[in-house]
């Protein structure tokens, strides 16, 4: 979609009051593209565009907007229009909306929401943050095992279906305990007089309401489903989670991990870079920068303690940046791989000794190659074999320390129920810097007798 052309076309249609053509043009625009259009169009034209959309599309567009634009739009909409939106959107989207809106807006939204939907929203709001219960929608098709396929189709036709609920039908008992699942495809190809119990799949992959949302995304990745049923502690079906919600979680978790790995306090993920205030950007970064700055001061203290060695052989200072950078890079490489492995469930904390052994062998190979390369360079440049030995031994030790820390710290964080991403490059680099300088000067004094 050429955004500039679309906006120009819409603006001209509004200016010339070509309402019929405008309505037809809006029909052809995908709901997911409207946020970009709304961001780049005059505010007085937004409400006009929105009111020309069908009820269903208006609800789809509303859900796609960021929370700031949703709040602005609610302030323009009449009570009837808000009621139409709340009748059309999924319950999980309604919960997300209410969680993010200020209290005065929430009051207006709930006032214009049907009583039965308000009850469902209140139930969903009781689930802990970042659990399956907060992601699920309560809109799904539930069948009984003694129904025939013909009965099932009649039942489905009577339901007010929405497109994300039609693909899977869940078979439950009279007290809503989950028995099985039937794909709509199975219903279409089965004989009309077949019983649901004879065609349903009883091997159902399901999620508990209190399951962490990261585990939910892993299950979607593993089983490649478009929806997963959510059950309570008594195995009663209470909702479903659809793939679009799982993708949203993956994006949020990925962004959060990137921010933590860059030593930035995670944001709520609702505001773009340009919409986030300067103060908020600074606040999210300054805490970790202060911590890392204080930690880095330890490296300076170590160098100061070896001032006598430096004054005896000033050449030693020339190799400090290279040793520190090499250690930091090695630690970053390993921590990135380990954090990814933990996130993808390729490794667990039970594999810590296997992982340490693997990284130890890797570090010996990498350290040896780097040491040989530097030895050759130092001998050719400075003609000093002892200095070459000092730097080479230090490099091997530094690489081993860095890779072991890059391996152990993320796994230790997971073990104590912390996010492994906090043990990423900035923190590990700072620790390795101090340790590598300490190792370097101790080896120097030992070999060079200074």
Helices and strands as residue ranges (DSSP letters): H 3-15, H 19-28, G 31-33, H 34-39, H 43-51, H 55-64, H 67-76, H 79-88, H 91-100, H 103-111, H 115-125, H 132-135, E 141-143, H 149-158, G 163-165, E 168-172, E 178-183, H 184-189, H 196-199, E 206-208, H 213-223, E 227-231, E 237-242, H 243-261, H 278-305, H 307-312, G 314-319, H 320-343, G 349-351, H 352-382, H 385-415, G 420-423, H 425-448
